């Protein structure tokens, strides 16, 4: 190796690589948050938050002026605070809170776990979490609830573990139950399940089961009741509480095996491990170092690894047996699984040189192919029309090639360089894929069509109409029936229409069952077929449900 190569490799010390990764992550995670329209659940979360700001009603969530029963409002309070702080309701402001929750979770995980698994393994597991493919290339671009909820669950369970290790049992129960209460106010019942299974599993593992019956645990439960109960009491002063509680229970139980056909449950049993495998990509390949003699002994001798393993084992069956489980519901498991992977990589890989060589070769080949694949990008239809595309591809190819070369030559810091390459791929994703993606005529369909509708309506308010549907909510546990209710829910409408109207006009799009003369209404054709004498002023094909979205008004 010549002196120039040596000096370049020596320049990239561990400290400099970490600084470069952090700067790169901050750049790629916060840039390009405004490129894509809101999609999936994003507009729903944003609308609830914006309606709170417009109406001043912070306790009872609403969408289109109608009560929203599916989630308590903690995430909306969190998101609303940032919308106000940033003085913007645009896409980037809607998404910033989720990115901050992701980074805060990784930061807390690093500072907390380094005491137990060492600084290097703690750092790698935190970086692996942020750069796991599903989060880095998908969910960190969305302003949804799940990264925020992941943060709450992580704080809930590590606070329990932290104070348990210090034998501060009052704090163990009280602090962990504070986060349980916050989780309940964010997403309902799942936090109760995490607490129940984690406490049960860890205290049985440590032969401290009797603590569940002690005064300290009762104090923690009282904290949960006081915090969450205070909110539900305020809710009851403004709206009927029973349907809200029944629907929260019903929402959680819909995903379990008992509420789904047997065929779906069986299919999910086989596909679920693949979901875990996918969520851990690409760092799942480092899991090759887990399969060593003495795995159980190593786990048992390290308190945090024991806790991480226990947390996964006692909580994952509920999701494994629930066909309604989505990948994003599993993010809270990643810091713990990646801690185990990172610990074994740091401490066992050198003793397994052949296995290490295979794993590192897989990464090297993968990185080289991705870098070479950049030259194929200009031949993709959407990418081809980006102006001066080669002025992007050439420097990205050089940068990617440099990182691949560095990975090949710098044998002592390959894990960090692999993380750096993932950051580079996300930068490429931002600068090439996202601009190409918006060339698709369907990408800006809601924003552009909403603007055209506003050109018709001007400053006049717009309403939302259509046949409501009845949503049945019930709570049944262990054969005991706690009640049921029929909720009248406004019909589906592309919520992007509501969001972009509110973004431009700063007015709530109120739901009205029947149209009135002189008013403008958003709807879909199949939702207004029972009404007559209306005039269609504008229409377009919305893509998520493949319906005809319309702007209508009753004829005079």
ZIVEN-V787785 format. One line per field, one symbol per residue. ss: DSSP state (A for helix, B for strand, O for the rest). A space follows every 10 residues. Layout:
BEGIN
ss: ???
END
This chain:
BEGIN
ss: OOAAAAAAAA AOOAAAAAAA AAAAAAAAAA OOOOOOOOOO OAAAAAAAAA AAAAAOOOOO OBBOOBBOOO OOOAAAAAAA AAAAAOOOOO AAAAAAAAAA AAAAAAAAAA AAAAAAAOAA AAAAAAAAAA AOAAAAOOAA AOOOOAAAAA AAAAAAAAAA AAAAAOOOAA AAAAAAAAAA AAAAAAAOOA AAAAAAAAAA AAAAAOOOAA AAAOAAAAAA AAAAAAAAAA AAAAAAAAOO AAAAAAAAAA AAAOOOAAAO OAAAAAAAAA AAAAAAAAAO OOAAAAAAAO OOOOAAAAAA AOAAAAAAAA AAAAAAAAAA OOOOOOAAAA AAAAAAAAAA AAAAAAAAAA AOAAAAAAAA AAAAAAAAAA AAOAAAAOOO AAAAOOOOAA AAAAAAAAAA AAAAAAAAAO OOOAAAAAAA AAAAAAAAAA AAAAAAAOOO OOOOAAAAAA AAAAAAAOOO OBBBOOOOBB BBBBBBBOOB BBBBBBBBBO OOOOAAAAAA AAAAAOOOOO BOOOOOOOOB BBBBAAAOOO OOOBBBBBBB BBOOOOBBBB BBBBOO
END
